[in-house]
Amino acid sequence: MDCKPSVLLLFLFSPVCQGHLTSHHSNEVNLLDSKASQGELGWISYPSHGWEEISGVDEHYTPIRTFQVCNVMEYSQNNWLRTNWIPRNSAQKIYVELKFTLRDCNSIPLVLGTCKETFNLYYMETEEDQGDQFWEHQFSKIDTIAADESFTQTDLGDRILKLNTEVREVGPVAQKGFYLAFQDVGACVALVTVRVYFKKCPFTVRNLATFPDTVPTDSQALVEVRGSCVNNSREAEPPRMYCSTEGEWLVPIGKCLCDVAHEPRGVTCQVCRPGFYKSSPGNLRCSKCPPHSHAHQEGSAHCSCEKNYFRSEADPSSMACTRPPSSPRNVISVINETSVILDWSWPADSGGRKDVTFNVVCKRCSAGQRKCEACRGAVRFLPRPAGLSNTTVTVADLLAHTNYTFEIEALNGVSALSSEPRQFATVTITTNQAAPSPVAVIRKDRTSRNSISLSWLEPERPNGIILDYEVKFYEKQEQETSYTILRAKGTNVTLNGLKPDTIYLLQIRARTAAGYGGSSRKFEFETSPDSFSISSENSQVVLVAISSAVAIILLSVVVYLLLGSRFCGYSKSKHPDEKRLPFVRLPGIRTYVDPHTYEDPTQAIHEFARELDASCIAIDKVVGAGEFGEVCSGRLKQPSKKETCVAIKTLKSGYTETQRRDFLSEASIMGQFDHPNIIRLEGVVTRNKPVMIVTEYMENGSLDCFLRRHDAQFTVIQLVGMLRGIASGMKYLSDMGYVHRDLAARNILVNSNLVCKVSDFGLSRVLEDDPEAAYTTRGGKIPIRWTAPEAIAYRKFTSASDAWSYGIVVWEVMSYGERPYWEMSNQDVIKAVDEGYRLPPPMDCPAALYQLMLDCWQKDRNNRPKFDQIVSLLDKLIRNPSSLKIIANAPSSPENMLLDRTGADIATFCSMGDWLESMHTLSCKDIFNGASYSSCNTLAKTSTEDFKQVGVTILGPQKKIVSSITALETHAKNGPVPV
Ligand code: AMP
C-alpha cells in the first residue's frame, strides 16, 4: 500500500485558495454545511473501503471533516458516500455546493485500473429519515462532476492546492427531506466541504413597509409579496414587491405614510419632537410650530395657540395663530341732510390676518348721550351694515335733526373665538335738515272734459312739516315746453281749464323748511272726450245721467272759484293767446336726488329718464370707448319730432346686474339736469338689448383732445367763453347740490359751436372709469392732479373741491391741453401742493385768469370762489376784453407760486440756489450752485440750453425756472407789475 497515491492534506491550503471559503450570501439558507460539524459526520460509505472520513483543519486551523477516495490502483470501482437525511425545510429548489480536489490521473505512476477524473452526484427524496438503509438504485443522478483544476504530486510539493468549487441546482423538491450521494468510479478525489442551501428573499423594509423572508418558487415565476406598514404608519397605496428565483426583491410598488404627529426617520416612523408638529399623514418631516403657537409635548399633531391668540376652523395648522383686530381709527363723518358717510382708517393691528371686515351699529341717542337705543325703522346702510370690506359706509334715511352714535367694529376670522371685550370706534353726529322724499302714490279721483281731481299720500319721509306741495302738469304732446304749476296746501287738488280728450303729465313734490323734495315720477292723466262730460275711475264718484252734466259743470265752476283762493295757479306757455292761467316760475329749490338711495334702481331710471323705442335710434359709427362699452354717434327720430344727432353709449353684453345699474346711474343723474352747459340726456333704452344711454351729440368730442388738436388757434375771448360755459354748468350743478368729483378737461364735451358741456356723471363709476384716477393710501380712487388736497386727504368732496378742479381746468384750457404738473409723479404732486407749490401760469395767460386759478387753489376751501362768483368774474372779463391784456408771465407769478407768502420777494433771492431752496427743489439748487449760477444777472440770461447743460431736463421745473427768470428780469427793469 505504500504506493497508494495520496489525495491531499488539508492543512496544505495555500493563501490563494482562501477566498473560496469565505461566508455566503445573506439570501442563502443552509440546510447542510459539512464545515460546521466538528465531530464525525457519520455519513454512510459503501463499500466500507471506498470513501473514508478524515479530519483536517481549514485555513483558520478550525478542524473540519472531509471525505476522500483514491482507489485508482484497482479496477471496477463503485464507491458510494451518502449524507445524512437533510430536512427540506421550506425549500423548493436546493443548491449543492461542493468544494473538492481531484488528482490528475497522468500524475499517478503505475496506474493499474482505469483512473477517472470525475465523480457522480445523486439525490433521493423521502418523507422521513430512513436510517442506515441504502439502495443505490433509488437515487437519481444530478450530474457528473469534473474538476476544473486537477493537481499533480509536484503541485503538492510546491504546496499549491487546486480546490474546485461546483454548484448544482436540484428541484423542485417536495418531500420532507432528501439524501445526497457521491459515487466514485475510480478517481482520486477529496470532498473538502459539502454545503446544501436554498435561496430566499430576506426580510426587508422598503417605503416604510416590511416584507417577510420569502422563498422563491422553483419555476421562473416571481412571488408577489404584500408588505405591512411599519409601526405608526398607514398604507397610502398597498405596498408590494416581487421575490425572484434568485432570492432578490424586485419592483417595489405602493408605500406607507407616517401617521399624524410622526415623521420618517430611517426605516421607521418616529414621533415629532417638542416644538414640532405634523397635522397630516405623510413622509415629510415634522414642522416647527408657526408664530404664536407651541407644542410642549412630543408627538403633536397641532401646535396650540398662545394666550389671546386663536386659530379659526378654516385656518391651516401651518398658519400663525392670530388675534382679533384693534378698533378702526380716525372715523370721519360727512353729513348730507339725513344721510351720513362714515369713513375710517384700517385698524393699527389687523391681528395678523387679511380677512378684516367691519360692522357698523347705529344708535339713536338723546341729548347728552345718556340714553341710546338701537336705530329702528328704515335706516339704510349702503352697501350694508355688517361684513363691510371697505372702510366706508353710507347710512341713509336717518331722521332729520337727530343725534346718532355709530359704533364701528373691526372683526376678523378669529374675533368670534376671543372672549376679550370688543373694541369699537365711535362717532356721534347730528343730522341736518332734509328735504322730504318724493310723493309716491297719486290717485285720480275724478275727471271731466276740462278738469281732473287728484289726491296723494304724504311722502314716506317728510323730514319735517310739509308747508305745501308743488303740482306741475303739462300736455304730454308739448313735451314740457309749456307747463303749469299749482301749489296745494293739502294732499288733493283739482286741475281746471284743461283741454278735453287730452293726455296730461303731472309731477308733485313736497316742500318743507328745508326746501323742495324730489319730484314724484310722472303720472299720466287724460281728460274726458267732448261727448262725455264726466267719467270716473273712482267708485266713490258715481256717474250720473248726461242730463245732470250741467249741474256738475256748474259745481266745477264753484269748486274752481273756491279753490282759486287756495291755490296759486301759474302757467308758462309758448302760445300766449291760449286761455291759460298766467305763468310765473316759482323760485323752487330743486335738489339732486342720489339714484343710489332708491331701493329699486329701475325706479330711479324711469323717474329721471325717458324710455326710448330702440327703433327710433340709428347708429352711425363708433366715436369713443366708455367704461361699459362703445360710444357711438347716430340719429334719433322720435314721432312728431325732428331728427337729431345723438351720442349713444352702449352697455356691452355679458354685464352683471351691478354693472347695468352703475351704467344706468349716469342717466339717472344726467336726467335730473336741464342746463345748456350740462350734457343733455335724450333718454335710455332699457327694455331692449343693448342697453343704451342716448345724449345730445357733441361734434368736437372731449375738450382736452380738442384743445390739443387746435393748439394756439383760439383768441383769449374764445377760451374765456368756453370757461364761462363750464363755470355756468358747474354753478347749476352746485345749486342742485351735486358734487362732480371728476371735473377735468377730458370730462367736458365740446359741440360744433364751441359750447362746452359738463359730462361724465355717475356714482361709484365716476372715478373707476377715469384712467387718471389713482388709488390713494386710503383706498379710494382719485384723479390726484385735479383734486383738492382735502378731498385727497380725507375725501372731503364738496362744490369747493370742484372749484379747485375748475382751476385746473382753467389751466388746461389756457395751456391748450397741457398735462397738469407735466410728468411729476402723483406722490410728488401731492407733496408739492401740500408744501404750497402751485402750477405756474401757462404761456401768454392773462393775469386775471391766473389769479382765478390761484384763488381756486386756496388751501382753505372756504376761501375759494363759488361758481356764481366765477361766472360773474368771467362775464366781466368778456365784457371788458382789455382786462385780459395783462399777461401773467410777469413778476406776480413766482410769488404766487409759493403758498408760503412770508413776504419774501423774488428780488431778495440773490442766487438761483436761494430761490430754488425756497421752492423746495434742493437737488436743482445743488446743480446751480455747483455751476456757479450765482448772480441774478447771470440767471436772467439762462437759456433752456443752459438748463440742459446743468442737467435740468424735466419740462415742469424748466418752465417754472424760466418763468421765474423772466420774472426776475422784469422785476429788475420795472419793479413789480400789478395783477
Ligand atoms: P365717456 O364714457 O363719457 O367718458 O365717453 C367716452 C368718449 O366718448 C369721450 O371721451 C368722447 O370722446 C366720446 N363721447 C362721449 N359722449 C359723447 C357725446 N355726447 N358726443 C360726442 N362724443 C362723446
Residues whose N, C-alpha, C, O or C-beta is under 5 A from the ligand:
A	BS01	AMP	V623 G624 A625 G626 E627 V631 A647 T695 E696 Y697 M698 G701 S702 R746 D760
